[in-house]
Amino acid sequence: MRERDTLLQRTREIRSRNALRLQICASCYTLQLKRVHLVGAGKGGWFAIDYALSNPEAVLSLTIVSSHLNIQEPDWFDRCS
């Protein structure tokens, strides 16, 4: 049962990420933006990276602000101080 719940949650996350990427694409299209300077703050850093990797020709620059991006190294924050 737990495995199924995890799979359902992962599926929702993927759908959500795809929906947000498509929303960024739709916004750029509507605003007639060919290439953009993209900024992702907090959890938006994930979505900005996802969009940039999926559409590299559409991104002039990518800036990530205040997003730890799920860093797994326990001492990473200590080394950055």
SULPEHU-V367284 format. One record per run of one state. SS is the DSSP state (h for helix, s for strand, l for the rest). FROM is the first residue (numbers start at 1). TO is the last residue. Records with the same first field share a line. If there is no record, write none. Layout:
SS: FROM-TO, FROM-TO
//
This chain:
l: 1-1, 31-35, 42-43, 55-55, 66-75, 81-81
h: 2-30, 44-54, 56-58, 76-80
s: 36-41, 59-65
//
